[in-house]
Amino acid sequence: MIREAVDAVSAGRAGGAAAGEALARAVAFMALFAALNASFRFLARRSLLVTAREVEQGVRRHLFSHVIRLPLPFFHATPTGDVMSRMTNDLTAVWLFLGPGLLTLIGTSISWVMAVAFMLRISPSLTGLSLLIAPLVVLLSREYGRAFHRQHRLVQESLAGMNAALQENVSGIRLVKAFALEAREEERFGRQCREYYRHNLAVARTSAAFHGAIGFLAGAGVALVLYLGGRAVALGELTLGGFVAFNAYLAMLAFPTMAMGWVINLFQRGNAAMGRINEFLRRPTEFEGKGVAAPGVLPLPREDATGDAGEPPLLEVRDLTFAHETGGRGEALRDVSFSLRKGEVTGLAGPTGGGKSTLFSLLLGFHPAPPGTIFWEGRDAAEIPLPELRRRVALVAQDPFLFSESILYNVCFGRDALDPAAAREAVSLARFRDEVEEMPHGFESVVGERGISLSGGQKQRATIARALCSGAPFLLLDDALSAVDAGTEREIFDGILSVRGERTVLFSTHRMASLSRCDRILVLAGGRIVEEGTHDGLLSRRGAYYDLYSRQMLARELEDSS
Amino acid sequence: MSGGEGFFLEDRVDARGVDWKLLRRLLRYVVPHRGILAGALLSLACGTVCQLSGPYLIKVVIDRHVTPGNLAGMGGWVLLYLAALAGAMGFLYLQMYAVSVLGQRVILALREEMFARMERLPVTFFDRTPTGRLMTRLTSDVEALQELLSSGLVSTVGDAAVLAGTAAILLWMDPRLALVTFAALPVLVLFVELLKKRIREANREMRRKLARLNAFLQEHVTGVSVVKAFVQEGKSERRFDALNGEYAAESVRLTNYYSLYFPGVEMFATFAVALLLWRGGLSLLHGAVTFGTLVAFLEYAQKFYNPIKDLSDKYNILQSALASSERIFQVLDSDVSPEYAPVPGPALSRPSPPSRPSPPPVLPVPAVEFRDVWFSYPRPPAEGARADAEGPPVLRGVSFSLMEGETGAIVGATGAGKTTVLSLLCRFYEIRRGQILLFGRDIREIPREELRGTLSLVLQDPFLFSGTVLENVSVGGNAVDGALSVTGVDRFASEWEAGLSTRVGERGGQLSMGQRQMVSFARALSRDPKVLLLDEATSSVDPVTEHRIQEALGAILPGRTALVVAHRLSTVLAADRIFVMHKGKIRESGTHPELLAAGGIYRRLYSLQFLEASGT
């Protein structure tokens, strides 16, 4: 365009008015072309970058869906900070390649092809010569690409390590403060930061060296053309104009060639990050590989079913032996067998570490129980799809976890929709209603992260209400009342007993007062069921149960006599 | 999003243009590394010289050898060209590396400073800032600065130099045509102005959405067992989708602006060249300028607008870096918890004791004393209320004292304020009114290290660090062996293969609740504290274990002051003094028989809570 205008000017230097017109036309064309070029590039950028954003969104969504379906042991083995890092930092690295990286790749490829096409028109042989460096560039890129990949992996890993240290510190901040561990934590986090710094500098070194090397190769091509092309001109094989133009195009190639270095860097980073994301995506979810029995499959007939010949027990556990994969702490449960009848309230007693929590997580399918050990209404749990299995059971865990949402949201968490009426009822049963209604926003009060604004007892009652509200017929309470006082425990227990008959309850506690009100008590010690029976029966047997609870009895008797 | 919005501190900031104060503050972090910066700039200058000598060498080759057809000696010039190139690339390497070192060092320093500041923020800050949001600040916000601090800074200096030089040359060659060349600048500036506000706002909005998305993510990874237990994967997914969609929409909006930005700037630059061509061409036709001047002008006009394009690119980097640095400085500017403030010298704050009286009649100083303490948790800054607005009072004039060597038990219904008493003693929160004294000194006058060395707390929620059992216990102090045996941790750990080196997992998740409590109990004892604070610490262990702990306490407590939030009769009975809390007040205090005889709240509590807890 510029050339045309210059031509018009030089042609019309003597011409006068006509030249002015030609000039104006050329300038107008130039402006128009600039506008067109800008709109075209706007559209290209937009479509490419927006697509990349959409891909990012899709991958994040897919990743979240996948991750929340991974089995629970995965979460025990993987620090939260690491999971977070893959879903944030690694995903960003992928986007950086797909968006800006690809955009540059496409842009530079076009410049490349066009420059080469023009060069071919001027001199095919010189073009061939100057492209001799291309294989070298490819070779170099491959070598550096490998180094980039390795180093970026380390960068992303150390970033995840930093994240994990940070995350743990924030979750345990009270402890850090209470024990004045700030200096220790700073040292720990600082170590992770410095490692990250080190790996980043390694990438920077590689990147700088790669850029320099590529730039040198591109310039070497110019030198080659200068020498050989110069000879050709001197020998009259090439015009001077052609030589100059060729050199100009070759110089145009240098920038895109160097930009390729940047793209390769981005690509390897995105690639390393995608590899880390794929490590998660490749893990089977807990729903895979489980015999998802079609609805209507008949339960396995169990010829030796214990109990009455008619209805099978709601839950039957037979010879359940289980060892955790990690930890090397031997078998957590050994030959555990018992059965629960519908509508019964069963207490689970036993010393700390006796296997109660393991049993609960097996019942929920958090860990896969061996086939043929757990039966729900005669059906092997291993054959029941997990969602169906878990919908039967409402767990109240020892560690009350609440979401940073309203109380209503938390209580209705197990339901498909918010149901204030059901929530109110559940909260009354859990003896939490008065306190909720006294709060400034009532059921709409937001509880803060992990329920920080509630007391320990309130959190526990909220989780009990959540379990009651879910409508599951089977309630599992895992030492769920440790933070409420005995009086409140009695009231909550009253609430639970009032739904006895509709709900089956398995209740672990250390309080004898509650155990004494259960229909039946199982004593789990050292991973075995050592005793089974009613409170009075067990006391009179003077066995493990008696040993455990006589102290509580004694304390009371002492008190009465004083 | 139904909830969360009112409760948490939001990170909204006012929309402004480039905030020079912010930028200056950011640049202050570069100052310690000015040597590296100078090196980078020097490399940049040397590299540019080498690079610029390339075209000159080509010209020499053409003029001296190619045009006259004289090939002798041409190889030497080509080799010189290669040498210049090698020099240019060598300097490029140095410059790129120096620039990365600079950026990474600044970021390292910034990150460590942020962390150190964060550690000293009041507990209230953590109560109200979701973990995910904090993490976003320390990771991706800091990361966003890197580009500015590394490549941005140095190349901006280079670009600015080229720009100034070109402008000077243009003005020197022909002031009138130079003004024509600059004619497009105001339009360009207007265009940039129009977009930049939007870009900055979109950028900030996007970061906010991202922080929210991450907070959700973080919470659902932490609470994944609840999601699973209630089969709510679908619901969580839908909510995540919504947040993800909001974030994506914001990022698309930003992308659109950027897509408009670069081609737009380039278009205006081309317009400027076209204008120059037109005006210059006409001048040429009138003989006002020479042909050579016009060609040179066109070359320089392009050189003039190239750095402008680059600078506008840098401007975007600057924008997003500033959006991040605002959020970073917000953390750095948050007030640290008062306990980290330097403690006023005791001589200044306390009336110096009157000339020492003869020793015998010295009244014993209580180990722990609360004097008319009023406290309310800060209300979440919802509904436009001031951020430090007070919530309903939790403690209403609490007064009690505990002598050295005594065990005090705090009893009362849930929500009576028992845990709050312990938190205040640790100075997690500042009291509104009254005074808390530790061995006769106001805790506000005791240096933090000393305060926390005196106290040892067992939290209701026994948080363990992901490390080994031994590491967790020795976090507390040096009296590890005694603490391990007294709590029975060594006994149950010895049953595991790895013993005390068994890893406890994140938050101690690999251990049972009871085991976690005992480890946290051992941790508290290992520092051999003067005052032991227990918050329902024994409520999740079986009676036999509890008994063991009670026995251990019996061995430890004599001579050591302990304040226990108790739910168990055995604990209450072991206490020297019992404080009965009711609705934020201490209503009764005394020994067990005294209180029983008095027939007040304690008697009712006793029959309701403790008797039933232990009886049939």
HADDOCK unambig.tbl for C-alpha pairs under 7 A between the chains (distance, minus, plus):
assign (segid A and resid 9 and name CA) (segid B and resid 281 and name CA) 6.30 0.50 0.50
assign (segid A and resid 13 and name CA) (segid B and resid 285 and name CA) 5.83 0.50 0.50
assign (segid A and resid 20 and name CA) (segid B and resid 282 and name CA) 6.69 0.50 0.50
assign (segid A and resid 23 and name CA) (segid B and resid 278 and name CA) 6.67 0.50 0.50
assign (segid A and resid 24 and name CA) (segid B and resid 278 and name CA) 6.50 0.50 0.50
assign (segid A and resid 27 and name CA) (segid B and resid 274 and name CA) 5.42 0.50 0.50
assign (segid A and resid 27 and name CA) (segid B and resid 277 and name CA) 6.98 0.50 0.50
assign (segid A and resid 27 and name CA) (segid B and resid 278 and name CA) 6.26 0.50 0.50
assign (segid A and resid 30 and name CA) (segid B and resid 274 and name CA) 6.40 0.50 0.50
assign (segid A and resid 31 and name CA) (segid B and resid 271 and name CA) 5.65 0.50 0.50
assign (segid A and resid 31 and name CA) (segid B and resid 274 and name CA) 6.38 0.50 0.50
assign (segid A and resid 34 and name CA) (segid B and resid 267 and name CA) 5.37 0.50 0.50
assign (segid A and resid 34 and name CA) (segid B and resid 270 and name CA) 6.15 0.50 0.50
assign (segid A and resid 35 and name CA) (segid B and resid 267 and name CA) 6.04 0.50 0.50
assign (segid A and resid 38 and name CA) (segid B and resid 263 and name CA) 4.68 0.50 0.50
assign (segid A and resid 38 and name CA) (segid B and resid 264 and name CA) 6.16 0.50 0.50
assign (segid A and resid 38 and name CA) (segid B and resid 267 and name CA) 5.83 0.50 0.50
assign (segid A and resid 41 and name CA) (segid B and resid 263 and name CA) 6.19 0.50 0.50
assign (segid A and resid 42 and name CA) (segid B and resid 259 and name CA) 5.17 0.50 0.50
assign (segid A and resid 42 and name CA) (segid B and resid 260 and name CA) 5.67 0.50 0.50
assign (segid A and resid 42 and name CA) (segid B and resid 263 and name CA) 6.07 0.50 0.50
assign (segid A and resid 45 and name CA) (segid B and resid 259 and name CA) 5.57 0.50 0.50
assign (segid A and resid 46 and name CA) (segid B and resid 255 and name CA) 6.79 0.50 0.50
assign (segid A and resid 46 and name CA) (segid B and resid 256 and name CA) 6.01 0.50 0.50
assign (segid A and resid 46 and name CA) (segid B and resid 259 and name CA) 5.51 0.50 0.50
assign (segid A and resid 49 and name CA) (segid B and resid 255 and name CA) 6.71 0.50 0.50
assign (segid A and resid 50 and name CA) (segid B and resid 252 and name CA) 5.81 0.50 0.50
assign (segid A and resid 50 and name CA) (segid B and resid 255 and name CA) 6.75 0.50 0.50
assign (segid A and resid 53 and name CA) (segid B and resid 248 and name CA) 6.62 0.50 0.50
assign (segid A and resid 53 and name CA) (segid B and resid 252 and name CA) 6.85 0.50 0.50
assign (segid A and resid 57 and name CA) (segid B and resid 244 and name CA) 6.57 0.50 0.50
assign (segid A and resid 57 and name CA) (segid B and resid 248 and name CA) 6.35 0.50 0.50
assign (segid A and resid 61 and name CA) (segid B and resid 241 and name CA) 6.55 0.50 0.50
assign (segid A and resid 65 and name CA) (segid B and resid 237 and name CA) 6.27 0.50 0.50
assign (segid A and resid 68 and name CA) (segid B and resid 224 and name CA) 6.58 0.50 0.50
assign (segid A and resid 68 and name CA) (segid B and resid 233 and name CA) 6.73 0.50 0.50
assign (segid A and resid 72 and name CA) (segid B and resid 225 and name CA) 6.90 0.50 0.50
assign (segid A and resid 76 and name CA) (segid B and resid 505 and name CA) 6.68 0.50 0.50
assign (segid A and resid 76 and name CA) (segid B and resid 506 and name CA) 6.94 0.50 0.50
assign (segid A and resid 76 and name CA) (segid B and resid 509 and name CA) 6.97 0.50 0.50
assign (segid A and resid 79 and name CA) (segid B and resid 506 and name CA) 6.40 0.50 0.50
assign (segid A and resid 80 and name CA) (segid B and resid 221 and name CA) 6.56 0.50 0.50
assign (segid A and resid 80 and name CA) (segid B and resid 222 and name CA) 6.75 0.50 0.50
assign (segid A and resid 84 and name CA) (segid B and resid 218 and name CA) 6.57 0.50 0.50
assign (segid A and resid 167 and name CA) (segid B and resid 131 and name CA) 6.95 0.50 0.50
assign (segid A and resid 167 and name CA) (segid B and resid 135 and name CA) 6.99 0.50 0.50
assign (segid A and resid 170 and name CA) (segid B and resid 131 and name CA) 6.46 0.50 0.50
assign (segid A and resid 172 and name CA) (segid B and resid 463 and name CA) 6.45 0.50 0.50
assign (segid A and resid 178 and name CA) (segid B and resid 426 and name CA) 6.71 0.50 0.50
assign (segid A and resid 178 and name CA) (segid B and resid 452 and name CA) 6.17 0.50 0.50
assign (segid A and resid 178 and name CA) (segid B and resid 457 and name CA) 6.62 0.50 0.50
assign (segid A and resid 179 and name CA) (segid B and resid 452 and name CA) 6.13 0.50 0.50
assign (segid A and resid 179 and name CA) (segid B and resid 476 and name CA) 6.42 0.50 0.50
assign (segid A and resid 180 and name CA) (segid B and resid 449 and name CA) 6.45 0.50 0.50
assign (segid A and resid 180 and name CA) (segid B and resid 452 and name CA) 6.22 0.50 0.50
assign (segid A and resid 182 and name CA) (segid B and resid 119 and name CA) 6.20 0.50 0.50
assign (segid A and resid 186 and name CA) (segid B and resid 116 and name CA) 6.43 0.50 0.50
assign (segid A and resid 190 and name CA) (segid B and resid 112 and name CA) 6.32 0.50 0.50
assign (segid A and resid 193 and name CA) (segid B and resid 108 and name CA) 6.49 0.50 0.50
assign (segid A and resid 197 and name CA) (segid B and resid 104 and name CA) 6.21 0.50 0.50
assign (segid A and resid 197 and name CA) (segid B and resid 108 and name CA) 6.91 0.50 0.50
assign (segid A and resid 201 and name CA) (segid B and resid 100 and name CA) 6.87 0.50 0.50
assign (segid A and resid 201 and name CA) (segid B and resid 101 and name CA) 6.60 0.50 0.50
assign (segid A and resid 204 and name CA) (segid B and resid 97 and name CA) 5.97 0.50 0.50
assign (segid A and resid 204 and name CA) (segid B and resid 100 and name CA) 6.11 0.50 0.50
assign (segid A and resid 205 and name CA) (segid B and resid 97 and name CA) 5.90 0.50 0.50
assign (segid A and resid 208 and name CA) (segid B and resid 93 and name CA) 4.78 0.50 0.50
assign (segid A and resid 208 and name CA) (segid B and resid 96 and name CA) 5.50 0.50 0.50
assign (segid A and resid 208 and name CA) (segid B and resid 97 and name CA) 5.96 0.50 0.50
assign (segid A and resid 209 and name CA) (segid B and resid 93 and name CA) 5.71 0.50 0.50
assign (segid A and resid 212 and name CA) (segid B and resid 89 and name CA) 4.61 0.50 0.50
assign (segid A and resid 212 and name CA) (segid B and resid 90 and name CA) 6.51 0.50 0.50
assign (segid A and resid 212 and name CA) (segid B and resid 92 and name CA) 6.22 0.50 0.50
assign (segid A and resid 212 and name CA) (segid B and resid 93 and name CA) 5.68 0.50 0.50
assign (segid A and resid 215 and name CA) (segid B and resid 89 and name CA) 6.50 0.50 0.50
assign (segid A and resid 216 and name CA) (segid B and resid 85 and name CA) 6.35 0.50 0.50
assign (segid A and resid 216 and name CA) (segid B and resid 86 and name CA) 6.24 0.50 0.50
assign (segid A and resid 216 and name CA) (segid B and resid 89 and name CA) 6.27 0.50 0.50
assign (segid A and resid 219 and name CA) (segid B and resid 85 and name CA) 6.58 0.50 0.50
assign (segid A and resid 220 and name CA) (segid B and resid 82 and name CA) 6.61 0.50 0.50
assign (segid A and resid 223 and name CA) (segid B and resid 78 and name CA) 5.99 0.50 0.50
assign (segid A and resid 223 and name CA) (segid B and resid 81 and name CA) 6.96 0.50 0.50
assign (segid A and resid 223 and name CA) (segid B and resid 82 and name CA) 6.62 0.50 0.50
assign (segid A and resid 227 and name CA) (segid B and resid 75 and name CA) 6.81 0.50 0.50
assign (segid A and resid 227 and name CA) (segid B and resid 78 and name CA) 6.51 0.50 0.50
assign (segid A and resid 230 and name CA) (segid B and resid 66 and name CA) 5.12 0.50 0.50
assign (segid A and resid 231 and name CA) (segid B and resid 66 and name CA) 6.89 0.50 0.50
assign (segid A and resid 231 and name CA) (segid B and resid 71 and name CA) 6.77 0.50 0.50
assign (segid A and resid 233 and name CA) (segid B and resid 66 and name CA) 6.20 0.50 0.50
assign (segid A and resid 234 and name CA) (segid B and resid 66 and name CA) 5.27 0.50 0.50
assign (segid A and resid 234 and name CA) (segid B and resid 67 and name CA) 6.72 0.50 0.50
assign (segid A and resid 234 and name CA) (segid B and resid 69 and name CA) 4.02 0.50 0.50
assign (segid A and resid 234 and name CA) (segid B and resid 70 and name CA) 6.93 0.50 0.50
assign (segid A and resid 235 and name CA) (segid B and resid 69 and name CA) 6.96 0.50 0.50
assign (segid A and resid 327 and name CA) (segid B and resid 502 and name CA) 6.90 0.50 0.50
assign (segid A and resid 328 and name CA) (segid B and resid 496 and name CA) 6.78 0.50 0.50
assign (segid A and resid 328 and name CA) (segid B and resid 497 and name CA) 5.83 0.50 0.50
assign (segid A and resid 329 and name CA) (segid B and resid 496 and name CA) 4.83 0.50 0.50
assign (segid A and resid 329 and name CA) (segid B and resid 497 and name CA) 6.04 0.50 0.50
assign (segid A and resid 350 and name CA) (segid B and resid 542 and name CA) 6.84 0.50 0.50
assign (segid A and resid 351 and name CA) (segid B and resid 542 and name CA) 4.98 0.50 0.50
assign (segid A and resid 352 and name CA) (segid B and resid 514 and name CA) 5.44 0.50 0.50
assign (segid A and resid 352 and name CA) (segid B and resid 515 and name CA) 6.89 0.50 0.50
assign (segid A and resid 352 and name CA) (segid B and resid 541 and name CA) 5.64 0.50 0.50
assign (segid A and resid 352 and name CA) (segid B and resid 542 and name CA) 5.64 0.50 0.50
assign (segid A and resid 353 and name CA) (segid B and resid 512 and name CA) 5.74 0.50 0.50
assign (segid A and resid 353 and name CA) (segid B and resid 515 and name CA) 6.92 0.50 0.50
assign (segid A and resid 364 and name CA) (segid B and resid 229 and name CA) 6.91 0.50 0.50
assign (segid A and resid 387 and name CA) (segid B and resid 231 and name CA) 5.87 0.50 0.50
assign (segid A and resid 390 and name CA) (segid B and resid 229 and name CA) 6.00 0.50 0.50
assign (segid A and resid 390 and name CA) (segid B and resid 230 and name CA) 6.63 0.50 0.50
assign (segid A and resid 390 and name CA) (segid B and resid 231 and name CA) 6.41 0.50 0.50
assign (segid A and resid 391 and name CA) (segid B and resid 230 and name CA) 6.67 0.50 0.50
assign (segid A and resid 391 and name CA) (segid B and resid 231 and name CA) 6.61 0.50 0.50
assign (segid A and resid 394 and name CA) (segid B and resid 229 and name CA) 6.89 0.50 0.50
assign (segid A and resid 394 and name CA) (segid B and resid 230 and name CA) 6.80 0.50 0.50
assign (segid A and resid 395 and name CA) (segid B and resid 229 and name CA) 6.52 0.50 0.50
assign (segid A and resid 401 and name CA) (segid B and resid 223 and name CA) 6.45 0.50 0.50
assign (segid A and resid 404 and name CA) (segid B and resid 4 and name CA) 6.00 0.50 0.50
assign (segid A and resid 405 and name CA) (segid B and resid 3 and name CA) 4.69 0.50 0.50
assign (segid A and resid 405 and name CA) (segid B and resid 4 and name CA) 5.46 0.50 0.50
assign (segid A and resid 406 and name CA) (segid B and resid 3 and name CA) 5.73 0.50 0.50
assign (segid A and resid 414 and name CA) (segid B and resid 230 and name CA) 4.99 0.50 0.50
assign (segid A and resid 414 and name CA) (segid B and resid 232 and name CA) 6.73 0.50 0.50
assign (segid A and resid 446 and name CA) (segid B and resid 3 and name CA) 6.34 0.50 0.50
assign (segid A and resid 446 and name CA) (segid B and resid 4 and name CA) 6.45 0.50 0.50
assign (segid A and resid 446 and name CA) (segid B and resid 7 and name CA) 6.33 0.50 0.50
assign (segid A and resid 448 and name CA) (segid B and resid 7 and name CA) 6.70 0.50 0.50
assign (segid A and resid 448 and name CA) (segid B and resid 128 and name CA) 6.83 0.50 0.50
assign (segid A and resid 449 and name CA) (segid B and resid 130 and name CA) 6.15 0.50 0.50
assign (segid A and resid 452 and name CA) (segid B and resid 127 and name CA) 6.39 0.50 0.50
assign (segid A and resid 455 and name CA) (segid B and resid 415 and name CA) 6.61 0.50 0.50
assign (segid A and resid 457 and name CA) (segid B and resid 414 and name CA) 6.40 0.50 0.50
assign (segid A and resid 482 and name CA) (segid B and resid 539 and name CA) 5.19 0.50 0.50
assign (segid A and resid 482 and name CA) (segid B and resid 540 and name CA) 5.60 0.50 0.50
assign (segid A and resid 483 and name CA) (segid B and resid 539 and name CA) 6.64 0.50 0.50
assign (segid A and resid 484 and name CA) (segid B and resid 414 and name CA) 6.69 0.50 0.50
assign (segid A and resid 485 and name CA) (segid B and resid 413 and name CA) 7.00 0.50 0.50
assign (segid A and resid 485 and name CA) (segid B and resid 567 and name CA) 5.81 0.50 0.50
assign (segid A and resid 485 and name CA) (segid B and resid 609 and name CA) 6.09 0.50 0.50
assign (segid A and resid 486 and name CA) (segid B and resid 609 and name CA) 4.40 0.50 0.50
assign (segid A and resid 486 and name CA) (segid B and resid 610 and name CA) 6.46 0.50 0.50
assign (segid A and resid 486 and name CA) (segid B and resid 612 and name CA) 6.54 0.50 0.50
assign (segid A and resid 486 and name CA) (segid B and resid 613 and name CA) 5.22 0.50 0.50
assign (segid A and resid 487 and name CA) (segid B and resid 608 and name CA) 5.17 0.50 0.50
assign (segid A and resid 487 and name CA) (segid B and resid 609 and name CA) 4.50 0.50 0.50
assign (segid A and resid 510 and name CA) (segid B and resid 541 and name CA) 6.94 0.50 0.50
assign (segid A and resid 510 and name CA) (segid B and resid 542 and name CA) 5.32 0.50 0.50
assign (segid A and resid 510 and name CA) (segid B and resid 543 and name CA) 6.68 0.50 0.50
assign (segid A and resid 511 and name CA) (segid B and resid 613 and name CA) 5.93 0.50 0.50
assign (segid A and resid 512 and name CA) (segid B and resid 613 and name CA) 6.59 0.50 0.50
assign (segid A and resid 512 and name CA) (segid B and resid 614 and name CA) 6.23 0.50 0.50
assign (segid A and resid 512 and name CA) (segid B and resid 615 and name CA) 6.97 0.50 0.50
assign (segid A and resid 513 and name CA) (segid B and resid 612 and name CA) 5.75 0.50 0.50
assign (segid A and resid 513 and name CA) (segid B and resid 613 and name CA) 5.31 0.50 0.50
assign (segid A and resid 513 and name CA) (segid B and resid 614 and name CA) 6.29 0.50 0.50
assign (segid A and resid 513 and name CA) (segid B and resid 615 and name CA) 5.96 0.50 0.50
assign (segid A and resid 513 and name CA) (segid B and resid 616 and name CA) 5.62 0.50 0.50
assign (segid A and resid 516 and name CA) (segid B and resid 616 and name CA) 6.53 0.50 0.50
assign (segid A and resid 548 and name CA) (segid B and resid 543 and name CA) 6.02 0.50 0.50
assign (segid A and resid 548 and name CA) (segid B and resid 544 and name CA) 5.78 0.50 0.50
assign (segid A and resid 549 and name CA) (segid B and resid 543 and name CA) 6.46 0.50 0.50
assign (segid A and resid 552 and name CA) (segid B and resid 614 and name CA) 4.89 0.50 0.50
assign (segid A and resid 552 and name CA) (segid B and resid 615 and name CA) 6.99 0.50 0.50
assign (segid A and resid 553 and name CA) (segid B and resid 614 and name CA) 6.07 0.50 0.50
assign (segid A and resid 553 and name CA) (segid B and resid 615 and name CA) 5.91 0.50 0.50
assign (segid A and resid 556 and name CA) (segid B and resid 611 and name CA) 6.70 0.50 0.50
assign (segid A and resid 556 and name CA) (segid B and resid 614 and name CA) 5.92 0.50 0.50
assign (segid A and resid 556 and name CA) (segid B and resid 615 and name CA) 5.94 0.50 0.50
